[in-house]
Amino acid sequence: MYRVLLPVDTNEARARAQVDAVLEIPATADEIHIDVVHVHDETTPDAEWAAGGFSESYTEEMAANVRESNRIPAAVEAVVDSLEAGDVEYVVHEAVGEPAETILELATEQDSDVIMLGNGDQSPVGKMLFGSIAQDVLLESNRPVTVVPLDDE
């Protein structure tokens, strides 16, 4: 089974580009598994409980409750809708922490074959001042990273 870690933020256009790229992977739906992750700074009782690790019951509960949670952005819902329409196996993970570090930890934990990031829309100066999650993941990852650009529409 080919595992893809799909970090999704709040940008729906970027999330749609990412999931479109996933659906173009040359594999059948039963040969691929997508771990959708949303990382945020908000500390919640569920997130504190999960800080010790992503147990199987927690990830199943997150996937089942994705539409009921106010913490999960619409971008994640858009990804879930597309994956369900493509009949692709997925699990939604919610994480709290520094995004690049958390993405890399989850990629190791889930034994992902690839991390598929969306390209940011920051200016070069913005990237210098505020950093780039994609850049941090690219530089620190020990596995392949695919960076998906936003559509020019």
C-alpha positions in Angstrom: 0.0 0.0 0.0 1.4 3.4 -1.0 0.9 5.9 1.8 0.7 9.7 1.2 0.8 12.3 3.9 -1.4 15.2 2.9 -0.9 18.2 5.2 -3.8 20.6 4.7 -4.1 24.1 6.0 -7.1 26.5 5.7 -6.5 27.4 2.0 -9.2 25.6 0.0 -7.6 26.3 -3.4 -4.3 24.9 -2.2 -6.1 21.8 -0.7 -8.0 21.2 -4.0 -4.7 21.3 -5.9 -3.2 18.9 -3.5 -6.0 16.4 -3.7 -6.1 16.7 -7.5 -2.4 15.7 -7.5 -3.2 12.8 -5.2 -5.9 11.5 -7.5 -3.5 11.7 -10.5 -1.1 9.2 -8.8 -0.8 6.2 -11.1 -2.3 3.7 -8.7 -5.7 2.2 -8.2 -7.8 3.4 -5.3 -7.2 0.2 -3.3 -3.4 0.6 -3.7 -3.2 4.0 -2.0 -3.9 5.3 1.5 -4.0 9.1 2.3 -3.3 10.5 5.8 -4.9 13.9 5.7 -3.5 16.1 8.5 -4.4 19.5 9.8 -2.0 21.1 12.2 -3.0 24.0 14.4 -1.9 25.8 17.6 -5.2 25.5 19.5 -4.8 23.3 22.5 -7.9 21.2 23.2 -8.6 18.2 25.5 -8.7 15.9 22.5 -5.4 17.2 21.1 -3.7 17.0 24.5 -4.8 13.4 24.9 -3.5 12.7 21.4 -0.1 14.3 22.1 1.1 11.0 23.4 0.6 9.5 19.9 -2.1 8.9 17.3 -3.8 5.8 18.5 -5.9 3.8 16.0 -9.2 4.6 17.9 -8.4 8.3 17.9 -7.7 8.5 14.1 -10.9 6.5 13.4 -12.9 8.8 15.6 -11.4 11.9 13.9 -12.3 10.5 10.5 -15.8 9.8 11.6 -16.3 13.2 13.2 -14.5 15.4 10.6 -17.7 17.2 9.5 -18.9 17.7 13.1 -15.7 19.4 14.3 -15.3 23.2 14.4 -11.6 22.8 14.5 -11.3 21.2 11.1 -11.3 23.8 8.3 -13.4 23.7 5.2 -10.3 22.9 3.2 -10.1 19.5 4.9 -13.7 18.9 4.1 -13.0 19.6 0.5 -10.2 17.1 0.5 -12.4 14.5 2.2 -15.2 15.0 -0.3 -12.8 14.5 -3.2 -11.2 11.4 -1.7 -14.6 9.9 -1.0 -15.7 10.6 -4.6 -12.6 8.9 -5.8 -13.2 6.0 -3.5 -9.7 6.5 -2.0 -9.0 5.2 1.5 -8.1 8.0 4.0 -7.8 8.9 7.6 -8.0 12.5 9.0 -5.6 13.5 11.7 -5.7 16.6 13.8 -2.5 17.7 15.4 -1.3 20.6 17.6 2.2 22.0 17.3 4.7 23.6 15.0 3.6 22.6 11.5 6.8 21.5 9.8 7.9 19.5 12.9 4.5 17.9 13.4 4.2 17.0 9.7 7.6 15.3 9.8 6.8 13.4 13.0 3.5 12.2 11.5 5.2 11.1 8.3 7.5 8.9 10.4 4.8 7.6 12.6 2.5 6.7 9.6 5.5 5.4 7.6 4.5 7.6 4.7 6.0 7.0 1.3 5.7 10.6 0.3 4.6 14.0 1.8 2.5 16.0 -0.6 2.6 19.7 0.3 0.7 22.6 -1.2 2.8 25.5 -2.5 2.4 28.7 -0.4 1.2 32.0 -1.8 3.7 34.1 0.2 6.0 36.6 -1.5 9.7 36.0 -1.4 10.0 38.6 1.3 7.2 37.1 3.3 9.0 33.7 3.2 12.2 35.4 4.5 10.4 37.1 7.3 8.0 34.4 8.4 9.6 31.2 7.1 8.1 28.5 4.9 6.6 25.3 6.2 7.2 23.7 2.8 10.9 24.8 2.9 11.4 23.4 6.4 9.7 20.1 5.4 11.8 19.8 2.2 15.1 20.5 4.1 14.4 18.2 7.0 12.5 15.3 5.5 14.1 11.9 5.1 11.5 10.8 2.5 10.3 12.2 -0.8 8.3 15.4 -0.7 6.1 16.6 -3.6 5.2 20.3 -3.7 2.0 21.0 -5.6 1.6 24.5 -7.1 -1.7 26.4 -7.0 -3.6 26.5 -10.2 -3.3 29.7 -12.2 -7.0 30.1 -12.6 
